[in-house]
Amino acid sequence: MMSTIIPIISVLSVFVFAPAIVFGFIFLSRKSKLRVEEIRYKRDIMALEIEKDRVHLQMIEAENKKYDRIIEDAGRR
């Protein structure tokens, strides 16, 4: 009985368990690389949103200066 179980276990080990472990590590490696790439894209998106907000603030400041000049000119007349 024991002599028939050992070859079955060794065949299962070689053809099932070992490849499952190897491919499992490859899958986890790819998954972690994709996660890092996703985080980089999110960082880039956030940087672009910050830049957009900075430009928007500059536009508001320029518009505010324009209205300040209009008010000062109207007060002089």
Secondary structure, DSSP 8 states (H G I E B T S, - for coil): -HHHHHHHHHHHIIIIIHHHHHHHHHHHHHHHHHHHHHHHHHHHHHHHHHHHHHHHHHHHHHHHHHHHHHHHHHHH-
